[in-house]
Amino acid sequence: MRVLEPQQWQVLIEEHHARAAQWVEPHLARRARGENHPVWDFLFEYYSLRPSHLYRWSPGMDTCLLEAQELPQAQWRDYLLDENNSLSVDGAGFLARRRDGLEKILDILQGTTSNPAQFDCFGLHEWAMVYRTDAPRHDLPLRLGKEGTEAVVDKHRIKCTHYDAFRFFTTPARPLNLTVLTRESQAVSEQGGCVHANMDLFKWAIKASPIFPGELVLDCFELATDARRLDMEASPYDCRDLGFDVVAIETPEGKAEYVSRQRALADRGKDLRARLVNRLVFALK
């Protein structure tokens, strides 16, 4: 068990708060003005993420905080404050409530790790979500228009492996996917090259956040923001008015850029996934 003095854990909390504030404060400001950012606010909406959740810092399951009686965590479920005012995560209590869910998360993460990574999807899942529909998911213009967007889908094979993207395909697009995906087969179909699988590392981190150190949770969130940027820049939507670039996956140059950035995200995701798996294995012993 790692033991931290007050001056040590105070620095970690301050650093965590500063990192989270870069995303939370603009989100709260937009919400106060009644505005919505279709790229960044999606992360809060899709993951049902309250801003306060991103601010929450945990020392992780292997760390004890000395003289921590004044921390709000001392009053939270899943934390224990002993007679010496030392604070740690209540691993036994958390596992008693969440073991089944944690085992499912571990199964998906380990399956994603062992399945061969693929880098030939070119982000067409977003295109399949607007294929032959008059009701796109986002209130943004289509860069190539409706007919141009559908022509791109018609000229490609869709090779999506991520169920939570596949389930938003339009009805005409579903039969075009190389594989029929289901929730039950998620651990078999997920693979580390998938932009959404790497984005979802944050989902798994936040679902079991007490057992992960706060810096790991934010590392996963920052990867999710970069994955979201690529997802939308390579999508059929035109996000240039929001300050984003275009990855024109309908061209050879756009495909090459997509794969290059996809591989960089996958490399970061591989490291973060290993860190999540290691801590889950430790917790579930």
C-alpha positions, 0 to 999 in steps of 0.5 A: 500500500502506497502511503501519501502525506497531506502535502503529497495528496494535496498536490495530486488533487490540485493537478487533477482539478486543473486538468479536469477544469479545461473541459468542465468549465467550458462545458458549464459555461455553454450550459449556462448560456443554453448552448450545445457543442455537438463535438465536445458536449457529446462526451458528457451526454453519451457517457452520462457524465456529470461535470462533478464526476470528472472533478472527482479524484481517487487515490486508487485502490492501492493508496492510503492518504494520511490526515485526510479526515477533511476530504469529502471522500471521507464521507463518500461510499466506497471510501474508509476513514480509519481511527487514525484519520487515514483514508483509503478506498473500500475495495471489499465494499466496492467489489461486493456491490460491483464485482459482476460488472467489473468482471464484464468490463475486464472481459471486454478489455482483455478481449479487445487486447487479444483480438487483432487490431484493424485499421481499414474501417476509415471511420465509416460508422459515422457515415452509416448513421446518416445513410438514407435518412432525413434525421441525422444525429447531429444538427450539422451540415453534411460536407458532401450533401445527402446524395454525396454522403450516400454515394461514399457509403455505397462505394465502400465496405463497412467494417465496423466492429464496435457494437455501440456504433453499430446500434446507431446505424440507420436501418438501410445501413445495417445490412451493409456492415461486414459483421452483425454485432450484438451486445453479447458478442462485444468481447469477441468483436472489439479490437484495439484499432477501433477509434470508439473502443479507445474512446470507451476506455474512459467509460470503463474507467469512470464506471469503476473510478474508485479503484483507479487513480484519478490521473488514469481516469483523466488520461482516458478522458483526454484520449477520448477527446482526441478520438472524438476529434478524429471521429468528427473530422472524418465524419460526413459532418462539416465541422469547420465552422467549429474550428475543426479540420476535415479528414476526407476519407473518400480520398486516398489522402484522407484515408492515409491520414485517418489510418495514421491518426487511428494508429497513434490513438491505438498506441495510446489506447493499448497502454491505457487498456493495459493499465486498466486491466492490471488494476482490475485484475489486482482488484478482483483477486 
